């Protein structure tokens, strides 16, 4: 299952290990994390303009994105969240975010949402039908 990631998810992802990913993959299938090119741009901006800790987290998120995820081009938008919602709708994929407002928008559009809470990967949204 393809999962498009936002900046907040990647920043939290580099700061703490994920628990339960195996259980989620058992239910949903292999998770293929996608990172929009505009999220990489946001991370580069954070790397240059943030304090030392957040700058290092942004740099690490960029490195992980380049080595372990697929970078995807998305339609340019005034807001990164708009691009993520549109991509998830257009490509019928899940989305990963920590951002409360983005989660609400994704759920309102019937998009499966992966989020992190206490270092545990949680799934929210429409029920995924299992093939038997």
C-alpha positions as CSV (number, residue, x, y, z in Angstrom):
1,X,0.0,0.0,0.0
2,X,1.3,3.4,-1.0
3,X,1.4,6.0,1.8
4,X,2.1,9.6,1.1
5,X,3.9,11.4,4.0
6,X,3.8,14.9,5.2
7,X,6.6,16.9,6.9
8,X,5.3,16.4,10.5
9,X,5.3,12.6,10.1
10,X,8.8,12.5,8.8
11,X,10.1,14.8,11.6
12,X,8.5,12.6,14.3
13,X,9.6,9.5,12.5
14,X,13.3,10.4,12.7
15,X,13.0,11.3,16.4
16,X,11.6,8.0,17.7
17,X,11.4,4.4,16.5
18,X,8.1,3.1,15.2
19,X,6.4,0.3,17.1
20,X,3.6,-1.9,15.6
21,X,4.7,-1.4,12.0
22,X,4.7,-5.2,11.5
23,X,1.2,-5.5,12.8
24,X,0.0,-2.8,10.5
25,X,1.7,-4.4,7.5
26,X,0.1,-7.7,8.3
27,X,-3.3,-6.0,8.1
28,X,-2.7,-3.6,5.2
29,X,0.2,-5.2,3.2
30,X,3.7,-3.8,2.6
31,X,3.8,-0.1,3.2
32,X,5.5,1.9,0.5
33,X,6.2,5.4,1.9
34,X,6.1,8.2,-0.7
35,X,7.5,11.7,0.0
36,X,6.2,14.6,-2.1
37,X,8.9,16.8,-3.7
38,X,7.4,19.8,-1.9
39,X,7.8,18.1,1.5
40,X,11.5,17.7,0.6
41,X,11.5,21.5,-0.1
42,X,9.9,22.2,3.3
43,X,12.5,20.0,5.0
44,X,15.3,21.8,3.3
45,X,13.8,25.1,4.4
46,X,13.6,23.8,8.0
47,X,17.2,22.6,7.8
48,X,18.4,26.1,6.9
49,X,16.2,28.2,9.1
50,X,15.5,26.1,12.3
51,X,17.5,25.8,15.5
52,X,20.2,23.0,15.7
53,X,17.9,20.2,16.9
54,X,15.1,20.7,14.4
55,X,17.7,21.4,11.7
56,X,19.4,18.1,12.3
57,X,16.0,16.3,12.4
58,X,15.1,17.9,9.0
59,X,18.5,16.9,7.5
60,X,18.0,13.3,8.8
61,X,14.5,13.2,7.4
62,X,15.8,14.3,4.0
63,X,18.5,11.6,4.1
64,X,16.0,8.9,5.0
65,X,13.6,10.1,2.4
66,X,16.2,9.9,-0.3
67,X,17.4,6.4,0.7
68,X,14.4,4.6,1.9
69,X,11.3,6.1,0.3
70,X,10.2,7.1,-3.2
71,X,10.2,10.8,-3.9
72,X,7.1,11.8,-6.0
73,X,6.3,14.9,-7.9
74,X,3.0,16.4,-6.9
75,X,1.0,19.2,-8.5
76,X,2.1,22.5,-7.2
77,X,-0.3,24.0,-4.7
78,X,-0.5,27.0,-2.5
79,X,-0.4,24.7,0.5
80,X,1.4,21.4,1.0
81,X,-1.6,19.9,2.7
82,X,-3.7,20.6,-0.4
83,X,-1.2,18.7,-2.5
84,X,-1.1,15.8,-0.1
85,X,-4.9,15.5,0.0
86,X,-5.2,15.7,-3.8
87,X,-2.4,13.2,-4.4
88,X,-4.0,10.7,-2.0
89,X,-7.4,11.1,-3.7
90,X,-6.0,10.9,-7.2
91,X,-3.8,7.9,-6.5
92,X,-6.1,6.1,-4.1
93,X,-3.4,5.9,-1.4
94,X,-3.2,6.3,2.3
95,X,-1.5,9.3,4.0
96,X,0.8,9.6,7.0
97,X,0.6,12.7,9.2
98,X,0.7,14.0,12.8
99,X,-1.0,17.2,11.9
100,X,-4.5,17.3,13.4
101,X,-6.1,19.5,10.7
102,X,-4.7,17.5,7.9
103,X,-5.9,14.3,9.5
104,X,-9.4,15.7,9.7
105,X,-9.3,16.7,6.0
106,X,-8.0,13.3,4.9
107,X,-10.7,11.5,7.0
108,X,-13.4,13.7,5.6
109,X,-12.3,12.6,2.1
110,X,-12.4,8.9,3.1
111,X,-8.6,8.5,3.0
112,X,-6.9,6.0,5.3
113,X,-4.6,7.9,7.7
114,X,-1.5,6.5,9.4
115,X,-0.3,8.5,12.4
116,X,2.1,8.1,15.3
117,X,1.0,8.3,18.9
118,X,3.5,7.4,21.7
119,X,5.8,5.9,19.0
120,X,3.1,3.5,18.0
121,X,1.8,3.5,14.4
122,X,-1.9,3.9,14.4
123,X,-4.4,3.6,11.5
124,X,-7.5,5.7,11.2
125,X,-10.2,5.9,8.6
126,X,-12.1,3.7,6.3
127,X,-12.2,0.0,7.0
128,X,-9.8,-1.9,4.7
129,X,-11.5,-5.0,3.2
130,X,-9.4,-8.1,3.5
131,X,-9.2,-10.4,0.5
132,X,-9.9,-14.0,1.5
